[in-house]
């Protein structure tokens, strides 16, 4: 994965677009269903659920597919920013 780079004015420069966002021209825009899926995934990780359970719940509740890699990446990002949850 390559580090996301965004200009001071908010323009996308390079890097991997994070789950929950997409590119629209040169701007990152939110994908509400994916961001809601992230909240659900974090809640289920806190409850000790496994990847298969989390992926199934996210698919059922939000119509979004989340791979184990995406769930792990989300949690790495959360831990890096906020510490253990």
N, C-alpha and C positions, 0 to 999 in steps of 0.2 A: 504494500500500500504506500502511496506517495502522500506526503503531507499537503494538506489543503492550504492554498495561498490565495488570499483575498486582498485587493487594494484597499487603501484607506477609505475610498469612496464607495466601497462595497462591491466593486466589480470582481468577478471570478478571474483569477489569473492562471492557476494550474492546480493539479493534485486530484485526489479522489474526492468525488462528491459524496458527502456523508449520507447515510440512510436517513430518510426523513426530509430530504431536500432533492431538488432537481434543478437543472439549468434552464433558464428561460432567457434566450439571447446571451448576455454576458453577466447575468445575475443569478444568484442562488435564490430559489423560492421554496417555501415550505410545502410539503405534501402532507396534509392533515391526517390522513389515514395512517401513514407511516409513523408520524410523530405520536399519534395515539397508541399505535402498536408498541412503540418504544416504552411508553409509560406502563403498559400492560406487562411487557417483558421484564422490566425492572421490578415491578411488584411481584411477579411470579418467581424471579430469582431470589428476592428477599424471603419468599415463602419456602425456598429450598426445592422448587420444582426442577425437573430435568429438562434438557433441551427439547426432547420430543414433546413433552407436555406443553412447554412454552410455545413451540412452533404451532402445535395444533390449536391452542387457545387463541393465539394471534390470528391465525387463519380464520377461525370460526367467528371471533368477535369483530375483526376489522377487515377481513378479506385480503389480508396481506401475507405474503410468504416471507419468512425470516429464516435464513439458514443458521446453522450452528456457528459459522464464522461471523455472521452479522451480529448474532446475540453476544458472542464472545467479544467482538469489537466494541459493541455498545457498552458492555460492562467494563471493559478496559478503560474506555473513555470516561465513564462515570467515576470509577475508582481514581483515575488520574486527577480528575477535576475536584471531586468531593471527598475522596477517601472512602474507607469501607462504609457500606450502607447497612 
